Amino acid sequence: MATQIESKLAYVKRKLKDPAYNNMQLSRVTGLTPAAISRIANGETKNPTYDTVEKIAAYFQGLK
Protein backbone atom coordinates (compact mmCIF):
# COMPACT_ATOMS: atom_id res chain seq x y z
CA MET A 1 0.00 0.00 0.00
CA ALA A 2 2.86 2.40 0.75
CA THR A 3 4.09 2.05 -2.82
CA GLN A 4 0.67 2.99 -4.17
CA ILE A 5 0.54 6.07 -1.93
CA GLU A 6 4.08 7.08 -2.90
CA SER A 7 3.33 6.79 -6.59
CA LYS A 8 0.11 8.77 -6.16
CA LEU A 9 2.05 11.44 -4.26
CA ALA A 10 4.61 11.58 -7.09
CA TYR A 11 1.70 11.96 -9.55
CA VAL A 12 0.21 14.80 -7.49
CA LYS A 13 3.54 16.62 -7.18
CA ARG A 14 4.12 16.31 -10.93
CA LYS A 15 0.65 17.67 -11.71
CA LEU A 16 1.05 20.55 -9.26
CA LYS A 17 4.14 21.69 -11.17
CA ASP A 18 2.11 21.94 -14.38
CA PRO A 19 1.48 25.65 -15.05
CA ALA A 20 -1.94 24.83 -16.53
CA TYR A 21 -3.58 23.98 -13.19
CA ASN A 22 -5.52 26.61 -11.26
CA ASN A 23 -4.57 26.79 -7.58
CA MET A 24 -7.72 28.65 -6.53
CA GLN A 25 -10.04 26.23 -8.32
CA LEU A 26 -8.15 23.29 -6.84
CA SER A 27 -8.55 24.87 -3.42
CA ARG A 28 -12.31 25.39 -3.86
CA VAL A 29 -12.92 21.86 -5.13
CA THR A 30 -10.76 20.02 -2.58
CA GLY A 31 -11.39 22.20 0.46
CA LEU A 32 -7.64 22.55 0.99
CA THR A 33 -6.12 25.95 1.55
CA PRO A 34 -4.03 27.47 -1.23
CA ALA A 35 -1.12 27.59 1.24
CA ALA A 36 -1.36 23.84 1.90
CA ILE A 37 -1.42 23.13 -1.83
CA SER A 38 1.56 25.41 -2.36
CA ARG A 39 3.54 23.70 0.41
CA ILE A 40 2.94 20.30 -1.20
CA ALA A 41 3.89 21.62 -4.64
CA ASN A 42 7.09 23.21 -3.29
CA GLY A 43 8.06 20.10 -1.33
CA GLU A 44 7.78 21.83 2.05
CA THR A 45 5.22 19.23 3.15
CA LYS A 46 7.17 16.00 2.83
CA ASN A 47 4.42 13.58 3.92
CA PRO A 48 0.93 14.94 3.28
CA THR A 49 -1.91 12.86 4.63
CA TYR A 50 -3.47 10.12 2.54
CA ASP A 51 -6.76 12.06 2.36
CA THR A 52 -5.00 15.18 1.10
CA VAL A 53 -3.19 13.28 -1.64
CA GLU A 54 -6.44 11.53 -2.62
CA LYS A 55 -8.34 14.83 -2.88
CA ILE A 56 -5.74 16.41 -5.13
CA ALA A 57 -5.33 13.29 -7.27
CA ALA A 58 -9.10 13.01 -7.71
CA TYR A 59 -9.22 16.63 -8.87
CA PHE A 60 -6.56 16.04 -11.53
CA GLN A 61 -8.07 12.73 -12.62
CA GLY A 62 -11.42 14.45 -13.05
CA LEU A 63 -9.86 16.90 -15.52
CA LYS A 64 -8.98 14.18 -18.02
N, C-alpha and C positions, 0 to 999 in steps of 0.2 A: 504493500500500500504506500509506503514511503516513496518508492520510485515513481508511482503514479502522481503523487502530490508534487514531487520535485519537478517532474516533467511539465505538469500543469503550471507550476510557478514559473518555470523557464518560458513557457508559452505566454503567460501574462506579462512578464517583464519585456519580452520581445515585442508584444503588441503595444505596450505602453510607450515604447520608444518610437513607434510609428507616428509621424507628424500628422497623419490624417485623422487620428482619434480626437474626440472633443472631451476634454477633462470635465467641463461643467455638466455636459449631458451624462457622462459616465457617473458622475457624482449623484445627479438626480435619480438616475435609474437604479443604482446600487444602494443608495443611502449612505455611502461612504463620504467622508469629507474630502474636498479637493486636496487638503494637506496630506491626508493619509495616502491618497492615490499618488501624489507627488513623491512621498517618502518611499513608497514601494518602487516607483519608476526609477528613482535616483539611487536605489540600493541602500538607503538609510535604514529601512526596515528589512532586516535579514531574514526573518522567519514570520511572515504574516500568518494569521490564523487560516485554518482550512476554509472556514466560511467566507472570509474575505477573498481568498484566491478563487473560490467557486463563484462568487458574485461577479467578479471582474471577468473571469473566463466565460461565464454565461452571457455576459453583455457582448463580448467580442464574437462569440459563436452565433449569437442572434443577428449579427450584422452581415453574416455570409449570404 
